[in-house]
Amino acid sequence: MKVKSVFDKEFKKYGNVLEGYDFSKLFSALEGCNTPSEGIEYVASVPSLEECEIFCEFQNRGFGGMPIQVGYCNGKNDTLNCLEYHKSSEFNIAKDDIVLILGLESDIEDGKYDTKNAEIFLVPKGTGVELFATTLHYAPCGFEPNATYQMVCVLPKGTNGAKPEFENDESFEANMCFGSNKWLLSHPDSDDAKKGAYVGLVGENIKWKGNTIMEKKVYIGNDTAGHYLKTKCIEYLEGKGIPYVDCGSDDNPDIEATRYPFFAAKVAKAVQSGEARCGLLICGTGIGISIAANKFKGIRAALVNSTYLARMTRRHNDANILCLGGRTIGEWEAIDILETFLNTEYDGMFHDGSLNLIKDAEDLMMTDKVWSEEPRKISTGPLADAEIFDRSKG
């Protein structure tokens, strides 16, 4: 299951990222709250958190003056177990990197929700999100395997309190009601189900196995002409919480140290080895650096100048390196292209045949010579074979 970020457009149907709040004093108060080393602890209302100045801002700006409660959900968790919803929004503020497993109330059919419809989102530390009333959610998981976390929860006052009494209602939703303003669907394998919670989840009891695809970094290479656009792409990646490795050039005036084939090689080798999630290469036009990258076996580097091409090269070609022209496209266009490239999956099926043919061609044409990506002095004329393929430096 692909991990997305709450900054991605796919999150918008579930909630919003909170902006304009200062969480620093709230996090300081949260440090004094209990964090179990195993399991999770949820406390709905904590005086030390509610005494923070931000409480009034949450109540007035966030909940329109409604009475609220501020508590925490701390500990260690790696399994879905349940999903719940409220008849109101909820604020989750992550002091540590966490992931939320989310679904939509509208996908509940005949009292059942299939967990194959759920999506996983990274909430980077220091980020707060609003979850809509229609969003199914439950206790988060720590982003890193076996990591404990601390998270603040803001809800209308009384939420998650004692279950109200009502009669003559045998509807699915009545059976789901597990507390005040709390409707819960448990998985049959969960402890909550054993304690009498309504069993409404079908399918896999999703287990978070660590940061899978997002633990792999985007490897970035560029020559001097691509330096400025690289800095803008890095700003985007940092804002999304996407890890990266910058192995490109700075504004070094030494042309021999900044020739694009060297940086293409560094990124291509990281992608070849599986160390990289994917690559991003930038030179003046993107042409030369894409040609260089495609000399490496298994590399499918695509020069892209529109979001349509970014989408199609991922869907049809399973491109693993995105190439951009630092002098041919603007920074905002480049960021849109990068976002599309990162968020588009390969279609597979019919297209596997074409990729297999490319692989067959590579197997026939590739030699056992090793090319060195280390900068070195080269002639300005035609290059000798020994200058391009150097076994001793491989």
Secondary structure in CASP SS format (residue, H / E / C, confidence):
PFRMAT SS
TARGET T0000
AUTHOR 0000-0000-0000
METHOD secondary structure of the structure
MODEL  1
M C 1.00
K C 1.00
V E 1.00
K E 1.00
S E 1.00
V C 1.00
F C 1.00
D C 1.00
K H 1.00
E H 1.00
F H 1.00
K H 1.00
K H 1.00
Y C 1.00
G E 1.00
N E 1.00
V E 1.00
L C 1.00
E C 1.00
G C 1.00
Y C 1.00
D C 1.00
F C 1.00
S H 1.00
K H 1.00
L H 1.00
F H 1.00
S H 1.00
A H 1.00
L H 1.00
E C 1.00
G C 1.00
C C 1.00
N C 1.00
T C 1.00
P C 1.00
S C 1.00
E C 1.00
G C 1.00
I E 1.00
E E 1.00
Y E 1.00
V E 1.00
A C 1.00
S C 1.00
V C 1.00
P H 1.00
S H 1.00
L H 1.00
E H 1.00
E C 1.00
C C 1.00
E C 1.00
I H 1.00
F H 1.00
C H 1.00
E H 1.00
F H 1.00
Q H 1.00
N H 1.00
R H 1.00
G H 1.00
F C 1.00
G C 1.00
G C 1.00
M C 1.00
P C 1.00
I E 1.00
Q E 1.00
V E 1.00
G E 1.00
Y E 1.00
C E 1.00
N E 1.00
G E 1.00
K C 1.00
N C 1.00
D C 1.00
T E 1.00
L C 1.00
N C 1.00
C E 1.00
L E 1.00
E E 1.00
Y E 1.00
H C 1.00
K C 1.00
S C 1.00
S C 1.00
E E 1.00
F E 1.00
N E 1.00
I E 1.00
A E 1.00
K C 1.00
D C 1.00
D C 1.00
I E 1.00
V E 1.00
L E 1.00
I E 1.00
L E 1.00
G E 1.00
L E 1.00
E H 1.00
S H 1.00
D H 1.00
I C 1.00
E E 1.00
D C 1.00
G C 1.00
K E 1.00
Y E 1.00
D E 1.00
T H 1.00
K H 1.00
N H 1.00
A C 1.00
E E 1.00
I E 1.00
F E 1.00
L E 1.00
V E 1.00
P C 1.00
K C 1.00
G C 1.00
T C 1.00
G E 1.00
V E 1.00
E E 1.00
L E 1.00
F C 1.00
A C 1.00
T C 1.00
T E 1.00
L E 1.00
H E 1.00
Y C 1.00
A C 1.00
P C 1.00
C E 1.00
G E 1.00
F C 1.00
E C 1.00
P C 1.00
N C 1.00
A C 1.00
T C 1.00
Y E 1.00
Q E 1.00
M E 1.00
V E 1.00
C E 1.00
V E 1.00
L E 1.00
P E 1.00
K C 1.00
G C 1.00
T C 1.00
N C 1.00
G C 1.00
A C 1.00
K C 1.00
P C 1.00
E C 1.00
F C 1.00
E C 1.00
N C 1.00
D C 1.00
E C 1.00
S C 1.00
F H 1.00
E H 1.00
A H 1.00
N H 1.00
M H 1.00
C E 1.00
F E 1.00
G E 1.00
S C 1.00
N C 1.00
K E 1.00
W E 1.00
L E 1.00
L E 1.00
S E 1.00
H C 1.00
P C 1.00
D C 1.00
S C 1.00
D H 1.00
D H 1.00
A H 1.00
K H 1.00
K C 1.00
G C 1.00
A C 1.00
Y C 1.00
V E 1.00
G C 1.00
L E 1.00
V E 1.00
G C 1.00
E C 1.00
N C 1.00
I C 1.00
K E 1.00
W C 1.00
K C 1.00
G C 1.00
N C 1.00
T H 1.00
I H 1.00
M H 1.00
E H 1.00
K C 1.00
K E 1.00
V E 1.00
Y E 1.00
I E 1.00
G E 1.00
N E 1.00
D C 1.00
T H 1.00
A H 1.00
G H 1.00
H H 1.00
Y H 1.00
L H 1.00
K H 1.00
T H 1.00
K H 1.00
C H 1.00
I H 1.00
E H 1.00
Y H 1.00
L H 1.00
E H 1.00
G H 1.00
K H 1.00
G C 1.00
I C 1.00
P C 1.00
Y E 1.00
V E 1.00
D E 1.00
C C 1.00
G C 1.00
S C 1.00
D C 1.00
D C 1.00
N C 1.00
P C 1.00
D C 1.00
I H 1.00
E H 1.00
A H 1.00
T C 1.00
R C 1.00
Y H 1.00
P H 1.00
F H 1.00
F H 1.00
A H 1.00
A H 1.00
K H 1.00
V H 1.00
A H 1.00
K H 1.00
A H 1.00
V H 1.00
Q H 1.00
S H 1.00
G C 1.00
E C 1.00
A E 1.00
R E 1.00
C E 1.00
G E 1.00
L E 1.00
L E 1.00
I E 1.00
C E 1.00
G C 1.00
T C 1.00
G C 1.00
I H 1.00
G H 1.00
I H 1.00
S H 1.00
I H 1.00
A H 1.00
A H 1.00
N C 1.00
K C 1.00
F C 1.00
K C 1.00
G C 1.00
I C 1.00
R C 1.00
A E 1.00
A E 1.00
L E 1.00
V C 1.00
N C 1.00
S C 1.00
T H 1.00
Y H 1.00
L H 1.00
A H 1.00
R H 1.00
M H 1.00
T H 1.00
R H 1.00
R H 1.00
H H 1.00
N H 1.00
D C 1.00
A C 1.00
N C 1.00
I E 1.00
L E 1.00
C E 1.00
L E 1.00
G E 1.00
G C 1.00
R C 1.00
T C 1.00
I C 1.00
G C 1.00
E H 1.00
W H 1.00
E H 1.00
A H 1.00
I H 1.00
D H 1.00
I H 1.00
L H 1.00
E H 1.00
T H 1.00
F H 1.00
L H 1.00
N C 1.00
T C 1.00
E C 1.00
Y C 1.00
D C 1.00
G C 1.00
M C 1.00
F H 1.00
H H 1.00
D H 1.00
G H 1.00
S H 1.00
L H 1.00
N H 1.00
L H 1.00
I H 1.00
K H 1.00
D H 1.00
A H 1.00
E H 1.00
D H 1.00
L H 1.00
M H 1.00
M C 1.00
T C 1.00
D C 1.00
K C 1.00
V C 1.00
W C 1.00
S C 1.00
E C 1.00
E C 1.00
P C 1.00
R C 1.00
K C 1.00
I C 1.00
S C 1.00
T C 1.00
G C 1.00
P C 1.00
L C 1.00
A C 1.00
D H 1.00
A H 1.00
E H 1.00
I H 1.00
F C 1.00
D C 1.00
R H 1.00
S H 1.00
K H 1.00
G C 1.00
END
